[in-house]
Amino acid sequence: MNLESPKVNVQKSAQNLFELLSDVKNFEQLMPENIAKFEVIDENCFEFGLKGMPEIKLVKKSSTPNSEIILGAASSKLPFTLTAKIDAISENVTE
């Protein structure tokens, strides 16, 4: 199964957005309001839980500077990946 979220424009350069997403601590800012837990395990891993759902641990699997970051489930119970594709629209706007 492949789920895709709507694309959004961010008022940051591709490099700044890549650097922001490369630091797993910053994913807490992207979580929905119903977050029950967010814990950084190490520089490449974090665990989060939403109210009424099981906790999920994500690990940074790979990255391509200024264009893509791939996170994956740390457990084989529910294997999946989360891919952030970064496309520069202009010098200070990124999709």
C-alpha positions in Angstrom: 0.0 0.0 0.0 1.3 3.5 -0.9 -0.2 6.5 0.9 0.7 10.0 -0.3 0.0 13.2 1.5 -0.7 16.5 -0.2 2.4 18.5 -1.2 3.0 21.7 0.7 5.2 24.7 0.0 7.6 25.8 2.8 9.2 29.2 3.0 12.7 27.8 3.3 15.5 26.8 0.9 15.9 23.2 0.0 19.1 23.1 2.0 17.5 24.6 5.1 14.5 22.2 4.9 16.8 19.2 4.5 18.9 20.3 7.5 15.7 20.7 9.6 14.4 17.3 8.6 17.8 15.6 9.1 17.6 16.3 12.8 15.0 13.8 14.2 14.3 16.1 17.2 12.4 18.4 14.7 9.8 15.8 13.8 8.0 16.6 17.1 7.0 19.9 15.5 5.3 18.0 12.6 3.2 15.7 14.9 -0.5 16.2 15.1 -2.2 17.7 18.2 -3.2 14.3 19.6 0.4 13.3 20.2 0.8 11.4 23.5 4.5 10.6 23.4 7.6 11.8 21.5 11.0 10.6 22.6 14.4 11.0 20.8 16.3 7.7 21.1 19.5 8.9 19.4 20.5 11.1 16.5 18.9 8.8 14.0 15.9 7.5 15.8 12.8 8.6 17.6 9.6 7.0 19.0 6.2 8.6 19.0 2.7 7.7 20.0 -0.7 9.2 19.2 -3.6 8.9 21.6 -5.4 5.5 21.1 -2.6 4.1 18.8 0.5 2.0 19.4 3.8 3.6 19.7 6.1 3.6 16.6 9.8 3.9 16.5 11.3 5.4 13.3 14.9 5.3 12.2 16.6 7.4 9.6 17.4 4.9 6.8 18.9 7.1 4.1 19.2 10.6 2.8 20.2 12.4 -0.3 21.4 16.0 0.5 18.7 18.6 -0.2 16.4 16.3 -2.0 15.2 13.3 0.1 15.1 11.8 3.6 13.8 8.3 4.3 12.7 7.1 7.7 11.7 3.5 8.4 10.0 1.5 11.1 12.6 0.1 13.5 10.4 -3.0 14.1 9.5 -5.7 11.6 6.0 -6.0 13.1 4.7 -3.2 10.9 7.3 -2.5 8.2 6.9 0.8 6.4 8.9 3.8 5.3 8.2 7.6 5.4 9.8 9.5 2.6 10.2 13.2 2.5 10.9 14.4 -1.0 12.3 17.9 -1.1 12.0 19.9 -4.4 13.3 23.5 -4.6 10.7 25.8 -6.3 12.9 28.9 -5.9 15.8 30.1 -3.7 13.6 30.4 -0.6 10.6 28.2 -1.4 10.6 24.4 -1.3 7.9 21.8 -2.0 
